[in-house]
């Protein structure tokens, strides 16, 4: 299927961001209407004048779409991947991945690319989550009054 923003090889880029294989997130899932097509529709809603900007910002549109899809893939993986696996008599625990946080991080990257394309587009986004820095960037101090 031809997409407005997604360039050849986008499926592997989405999986690379999530750190998974095509077994975990197959092309059939990524190419599903609720994934790729809906992502492109979302970008068109977020940047109504996308057609005029596409020739100048083609790479940024592609990257925005990839990060939006990676957020969806993280939500899919949160439901699909078990945190442990049993092979024969052996049980292995997978590295715990906070897929919800990964999805939020990918949506933040999506917003950053939209901001590069059209600074006014970010105002239309429903939610931009700001994560606190841990450890904090400041030191606590004590005030002594004399």
Rosetta blueprint (number, residue, H / E / L):
1 X L
2 X L
3 X L
4 X L
5 X L
6 X L
7 X L
8 X L
9 X L
10 X H
11 X H
12 X H
13 X H
14 X H
15 X H
16 X H
17 X H
18 X H
19 X L
20 X L
21 X L
22 X L
23 X L
24 X L
25 X L
26 X L
27 X H
28 X H
29 X H
30 X H
31 X L
32 X L
33 X H
34 X H
35 X H
36 X H
37 X H
38 X H
39 X H
40 X H
41 X H
42 X H
43 X H
44 X H
45 X H
46 X H
47 X L
48 X L
49 X L
50 X H
51 X H
52 X H
53 X H
54 X L
55 X L
56 X L
57 X L
58 X H
59 X H
60 X H
61 X H
62 X H
63 X H
64 X H
65 X H
66 X H
67 X H
68 X H
69 X H
70 X H
71 X H
72 X H
73 X H
74 X H
75 X H
76 X H
77 X H
78 X H
79 X H
80 X H
81 X L
82 X L
83 X L
84 X E
85 X E
86 X E
87 X E
88 X L
89 X L
90 X E
91 X E
92 X E
93 X E
94 X L
95 X L
96 X L
97 X L
98 X L
99 X H
100 X H
101 X H
102 X H
103 X H
104 X H
105 X H
106 X H
107 X H
108 X H
109 X H
110 X H
111 X H
112 X H
113 X H
114 X H
115 X H
116 X H
117 X H
118 X L
119 X L
120 X L
121 X H
122 X H
123 X H
124 X H
125 X L
126 X L
127 X L
128 X L
129 X L
130 X L
131 X L
132 X L
133 X L
134 X L
135 X L
136 X L
137 X L
138 X L
139 X L
140 X L
141 X L
142 X L
143 X L
144 X L
145 X L
146 X L
